[in-house]
Structures are given as structure tokens and as C-alpha cells.
Amino acid sequence: MDTLIDFITRHAHQAHWYVFTAIILAGFNIPISTDLLILISAFIAAAILPEHTWHLYLSILFGCYLSAWCAYWTGRLVGGQLQRITFFANLLKRDRMDRVKNFYERYGLLTLIIGRFIPFGVRNCIFMTTGMSKFNFYRFMLMDALACFLWCSISFYAFYTLGQNYQVIWHYLKAFNLLIFAAFSVTLISIIWYKKRKKVQSTQLRDSP
């Protein structure tokens, strides 16, 4: 993932194509973080190539939308066979799939909207479960269009705003990192001092008549 991000950053002028392709691949459960791709795309748009903002946004929007189709049809066509593979068996655990299915049946569109904002494989689990349950694809397309638009727009705008203010954020981030380091150092020194003091006390008690 780090190599991919470095490649996208170094080829910023073509980043929208690389981002789109990477997001599509993520729909086939290749371990690529869509959230991280949105973050790096928004940063490029805000701090490096503002004239490519719409290219990057649209590549994310359509990439995420079509990626969900890939996951849906993967689940619908070969979901049963994939469950025999350890990686997918862990991703598509029966209890997780049952919870997703029950939530889907009760709340429908809300499931997709909430699911879109949850990382760590939950999105693809929802999409693949939808396909495995033979949920109507055209209805899925319409419902996910709104969910995908909301998630991509909110995420991209949030990261874009952060990217525009990255110098200010970086200033505070450095101060925060120094504070964390200082707190860690004090804690470490305190633990070492406490253990040494306790050891001395134990030795004194053992040697006392």
C-alpha cells in the first residue's frame, strides 16, 4: 500500500486513473485501502494539483460505485466457493453475514449508507453478502448510488479541507508528537525508577535481621 501511495503521488498528473484502477481492484478484495486513496487524492487536489480536483473526485466516485458492483457479483457468482478459502472465510463469517443480511432486510438503504462509512472490509462484506443473498441488482444499484455519493462527497470534502490547511495541521501535529514523546519518556523513566526502588526495598527487607 505504501508503494502504491508513493507511486500515485509521484505521478500526480495521472493520479485519477491510478486511483480509479486501484479502487476497482479493491472491489475484488485485493487489500487496498479505499479510504487511504480518498485521503491521498484529496491531498493532491488541495495541495499539489487543484486544477485536477474534479478529475480526482469523479475517479473516486465512479471507482467506488463500480467497485461495489465487482464485490456484489463476486459474491453472487462465486461467493460459496470463496468461503472455502481461509481469507474469505474470515471475511465472510457466517455470523457476520447473518447480521448484515438481517440489518439489510430491516433497514435497506440505511445499511448501505452506514456500511459505506465503515472501513476494514465491512463494505465489501456488505456488498458480497448482498450478492450472495441474490438481492435484486438493479435495486442495489439505485440504493448504493445515493450511499456512495454521500460517502465519497463527505470524505473527499473533509480530507480536501484538511489538505488545504495541512501546514497549520502539521504545525500542531508536530507539537502533539513532541507532547506524546515527552509523556512517553516520563512514563518510561517513572516505571524504571519504580522498579529499581522496589528492587532496593526488597533487598533491604531481605537483608534486614
Buried (B, 14 or more C-beta within 10 A) or exposed (E): EEEBBEEBEEEBEEBBBBBBEBBBBBBEBEEBBBBBBBBBBBBBBBBEBEEBBEBBBEBBBBBBBBBBBBBBBBBBEBBEEBBEEEEBEEBBEEEBBEEBBEBBEEEEBEBBBBBBBEEEBBBBBBBBBBBBBEBEBEEBEEBBBEBBBBBBEEBBEEBBEBBBEEEEEEEEEEEEEEEEEEEEEEEEEEEEEEEEEEEEEEEEEEEEE
